[in-house]
């Protein structure tokens, strides 16, 4: 099948690569000339394990090409995937301007029947909006259909998640067009659910909001564990073995970040408000997440002597999660900004995300490895749970620090072992119970 993918971010680039790898002819379109030039040189604009190799293979086999020419790409294709960003506005609503722009471009290029697929995360009603935009701006009276096909990939495992999704959701206006999209996914042999367009749009938001709820619930339990002397790791383990609950997304820590959970939760709250419902539960989830890093820094300030002024603080991990360089709503941004505002000297290291962080905080010191971050530090904070941090020589780390104060924001270390090594160790929801 001939496919056009509009947008070459995480969703668009991975979608284009997967469909080309399955034997389709794919044109990926982006209006950013620098990004297209990078891709044509075989350079990736994002970090995602396995992506560079997949792009190279399909480009060489001439199943995948990159262009700025949306008009030609649409004319050439049977199915058009809209995979553009929907960043949050100050109101909490998603910015739909990129989706509208893409729809207008599709409308002007329509030359025969097409299926237009919304793969971007969009609020309920977007399918109708895209249809109206295309009907208003098309230059030829040709038919088309609009489908919702939300993505459920996770950065850092996007290729695996796209090849082996838990489910494929197709929201279509009729069975015929649904079957056309099903045909694209048939080689994956994964469960498919066919719904109306509005329900498919809601499935995406509801899924992300529920996962965000699990994270904030785990953090709330961790905060109580700190107060009563329980161990949140054992509590969550006991909960997770109940098949009705499960252990996924119940890890206590600094809270969620990234490009999905924060903006999708806000967008769903706003959707509810616009339709006369106050989503108090999800608002509380967002409030808990907002407070989590603040609570962590408050504890740290007390332990370091009451002030961060002129204290050297080492940060291990900058990206919002491991195996990505994405800094959108990363907890490190919030933590570094707060430390700098209170006069701290900040040193930082991340295996992948240093360049992206430097664009935000050019004034802090970036090191070549974890051990350099620890040198002469008054405190060390684990912000992102990269695997390499779990294997550090902690005796070497301690020996190089001015003060062996270790704040583990992701609970990656054994508290008993850290204390035996001589660290003044603090984590989330388990310190009191295990350090007696």
N, C-alpha and C positions, 0 to 999 in steps of 0.2 A: 504494500500500500504506500502511497505517496503522502508524506506527513510534513506539515510545517509546525515548528515550535517557536513561539514568540517569547523571547526572554532567555538569557543564558546564565541565570543564577543557579542556585542549588537545584531547584525543581526543574527548570527548563533544560539545563545541560545534562542532568542525569536522565531525564525523560527522553531527550533526543538520543543519547547514547544507547539506552536500553532498547528503544524501538529500532534503531539502526542495527544493533547487535542481533535482533530477532529477524533481520532480513528485509526490513522496510527501507525505502529511500527517504531520508530525513534532511530537511533544511532547517537549520537553527538560525533565527533572526534576532539581531540586537541592534539598537540604534547607536550604541556606543562604539565608535570606530576603533578605539584602542583595544577594547575587549575582543572585537572580531579579529583584529590584527594579531593579538596574542594567541587566540585559538588557531588561527591559520598557521602560526609558527609552531604549534604543538605545545604552547604554554598554557597552563590552567589559571584562570582568574580566581579560582577558589581552591582550597585544599580539601581533598576528599580521597581517601585511600582507594586505589585501583582505577580512579577516573582517568588519569592521564594515559594509562595503557589502553583503556577501552576507546578513548577518543582517537588515539593514534591508529589502532587497528581498523576502525571503521572509516576513518578518513582515507587510509591507504587502500581500502577495499571499495572506495568511492560510493559508500552508502550514506555518508555523513558529510555535509558541507555547511559552511558558515557564511553569512551574508548580512549586509545592512538593508538589502532591497526587499522590503516586506511585500510590495506589490507583486513582484515576480514570484516570490516564494508562495504567496497565497494562490496565485493563478495556477501554479504548477501542482498544487496539492489537492488531496481529497478530504483530508482531515486537518483542522488547524487547532493546535493546543495553545491556549493563552496561559502563559506561565510567568507573568510579570509580578512585581512586588506590590503588596498592599500594606505599606508601613502605617503605623498608628498616627493619627492626628492628635493635637493637644486635647481634643474632646474625648479621646478614646475610640472614636470611630476609625475604621480603616480608610486610608486614602485610596479612593477608587479611580483616581485620574489616569493611572497607567492602564487599568483595564479598559476604561472608556477610550483612551487613545488607541489601544490595540484594536478594539472593536471598530472604530472609525476607519483604521487602516485596512482591516479585513473587508469592510463594507465597500470601500472604494475599489478594491481589487476583485470583487466577486465576479466571476465570469461563467460559472456553472454551479450546480448544486454542491454544497459543502456542508460538512458537519463541524461546527465550532464548539470546542470543548473548553470549559472553564476548569483549569487545574490549579489555578491560584486559590489561596484560601480567601473566600469571599462570603459576605453575609447573605442570609436568605433574601431572595428577590433579585440577586445579581443576574441570574439567567434571564429574567424578564427584562432587566435593564439592558443587557447586551443585545437581546433581540430587538428592542426598541431603537437602540443606537444604530444597529445595522440596517434596519428597515428605513430609518430616516436618512441615512447617508449613502445607501447603495446607489450605484449609477445604472445598474441593469436590473430589470425585474426578474431575478432568478431566485429560486427557492433555497432555503437553508434551514438547518435545525441547530438548536443550542442545547448542549449537554453539560451536566456537572459530573466531573470525575476527580474528586479530591485526592490529593496525595497524602500519604501517611509515613513518609520517609523520615529518618532521623539523621541529622548531620553526623558524620563519622562512620555511619554504616548505611549510607544512602543507596549504594548499589545493591547490597544484599536486601535491603528493605523493599526496593523496587522490583527485584527479581523474585523475592519470596515474601510477598505481603501477606498479612493475616487474612485480608479480604480486599477485594476490588469493588469499589462502590461506583455504580453508574446510574446517574439520575437523568432520565430521558423523557421526552414528551410522548414517545410511542415505542412500541416493541421493535419496529423495523430499525429505527436509528440505534436503539440499544444493542441490537444484534451486530450492527456494524462496528461499534466500539468493542463489544465482546470479542469479536474476531481478532482484534489487535492483541488482546490479552490471552487468547486461548493457549498459545505455546507455553505460558507460565504454569498452567494447570493449577490455578489457585481458586479458592472460593470466591464467587461473584454474587453481589446483591444488586438487583435492579429495583430502582425506586423512581418516584417523581423527582423533578429537579430540586424543588424546595427541600425535600427530605434529605437528599444527598448533601446539599449545602449545610444543613443543620447537623448531619452526622459528623462532619469534620470539626465544627466548633464544639459540639457536645463531647466528642472524644478528647480533644485537647483540654477542655475545661475540667473534665473528670480526672485526667492525669495530673493536672495542676492541683486539683483538690487533694489527691492522694499525697502529693509532696508536702503541701501545707499542713495536712493532717499529721504526717509523720513529724514535721518540725514542731507542731504544737505539742505532740506527745513528748518529744525530746525536751522541750522547755519545762514541762511538768516533771520529767525524769530528773532534770538538773535540780529541781526544787525539792524533790522527795527522796533523792538518793537511789533511783532506779537506773538500769542500764538500757537505753533505748535500743541498742543492737539486739539484745536478748528479747526485748518486748516486741520488736518488729519481726524477729525470727518466729516467735510464738504466734503472732498474728498471721504472718505470711503462709504458714503451713495449713491454714484454713483455706480450702479450695475456693470458698466463696469470696475471699479477700485477695489472696495471692501476694507475693512479695515485691512485684515490680513497682517501681516508682514510690517506694516507701522508705527510701534512704534519707535519714536526717542529715541536715547540713546547712549551707548558707542560703538555700532556696533555689528556685528555678530562674532561668534566664533564657537567652537565645531569641530567635526571630519568631517563634510560634506561641509559646504559652502566654507570655505577657500580653502581646497584642491580641491574641485570639480570645483570651479571657475578658479583656476590656471590651472587645467588639461584641461579645455575646451579652455582656451586661448592658451595653448601649442598645443592642437590638431588643432586649427585654424591656428597657425603659421606653423605647419608642412605641412599643406595643402594649404599654400599660401594665407591665409587670416589674416589680422590684426584686431583682435577683440577689437577695440578701446573702445567701450562702456563698455564691461565687465572689461577691464583693468582699466577704470576710476572708476568703482564700487569698485574694489579692492583697488585703491588708496584712495578713500574716506574713506573706512573702516579702512585702516591703519592709517589714520590721525586723526580719531575721538577721540580716547583715548588721543592722544598727545595734541589735542586742549583742552580737558577737564583738563588735568594736567597743561597746560600753564595758564589757567584761575585760577586754584586753587593756583598755585605758587604766582601769583600776589596778590590774596586775603589773603594769609597767611603771606605776608610780603616780598615776593621776593625770598625766599629760603626755601627749605625743611630741611636744615641742623639742626639737633638735634630737629626737630619738631616730636611730637608723632602723627601718623596718624592711625586712626582706619579704618579697611576695613570690611564692612558687605557684605558677599557673595563672594565665591571663585570659585564655579563651573561655567562653561560657561553659564548655564541656570538653572532654578529651577528644582527640582525633579530628579537630577542626581548628581553623584559624578565625572563626567568627567571633566578633566582639560585641555583637548586638545584645544589649541588655545583660552583658557579662557582669557578674558580681564584682569582678576585679575593678571595673570602672568605678563603681560606687565606693568601693573600699579605698582605692587610691585617691580619689577626689577628696574623700573625707580626711584621710591622713595628711594630704598636702595642705588642706585648709586649716589644719591644726598644727602646722609647722614641722611635720615629720620629714625626714630624709628617706626617700623610697628607692629601693633597689628591686629589680624584678627579672624573672626568667620564665620563659615558656618555650617548649620545643618548636612551636610553629608560629605562634601569634605575635611575636615581638614586633614585626614590621607594622602590622595593623594597629598595635597598641601605641607605637611610637607616633603615629599620626594623631592620636588623641592626647597623649602625654609626652611631648618631646623633651620635657624638662627632667624626667626621672632617669636613673641610671639603669641600663640594661646590661646584663652579664652574659657570658658565654655558656655558663652551666649553673647547676644548682649550688655547687659548692662555693662559687664566687658570690652568690646572693647571701650566703650565710656568713661570709667573712665580716667580722666587726659589727654584726647585727645585734641590736638590743632585743629584737624579737623576730620570729619567723612565722609567716602565715601560709598555710596550705589552702589555696583557693580553688584550684582545678585538680582533679584526681588522675593526672597522667600516670601511667604505669611506671614510668621511670622514677617517679618520686617515691614509689613504694619500695624500691630496691636500693635506695641511697645508703651509703655508709654513714649511719647516724652518729657514730663516735667521731668521725671526721667533721661532720656538721657541727656537733656540739663544741668540739675543740676550737673551731674557728670563730665562734660567736662570742661577743662581748658578754652577753647574758643568755643563758640557755632557756629562753622563754619560747615555747613552741605552741602555736595556736593552730590546731588541725580542724579546718572548716569543713572537711569532708570525711572525717573519721577513718582515715586510711591506715593509721598506725594502732598498734596494741598499746593501750595506756600503761599497763603494768611494765612492759618492756621499756617504754620511753622513760618511765620514772626510774627504773633500775639503772638506765644509762645516765641519769642525772639531769634530765630535762624537767623543767617546770612546765608540765604538759597540760593543755586544755583542749577539749574537744566539744562535741555537741551532744548533750543528753546522756552522757555516761561517765563523766569525770568523777563525780562524788562516789558513785557506787563501786567503781573498780580500783580506786586509788587509796582506799583506806588501808 
